[in-house]
């Protein structure tokens, strides 16, 4: 299964990025789709695969819940409510 579209009413656009080490440099690379095997879970983490919320409509603050809708390449969508947490 490939997740190829990620949207939310909270922002203008959402990008999926993967953070990698390139020697002594940290790079963020935009990923067009998130590929998952059947029954596989994706883990989004700072410093790894993560979502970048671009141009929020309203400020997003600690304690908010951000609903995000994921669309699959073969059809179907699902929604996940993310809790906004403080930076570590």
Secondary structure, 3 states (H helix, E strand, C coil): CEEEEEECCCEEEEEEEEEEEECCEEEEEEECCEECCCCCCCCCCCCCEEEEEEEECCCCCCCCEEEEEEEECCCCEEEEEEECCCCC
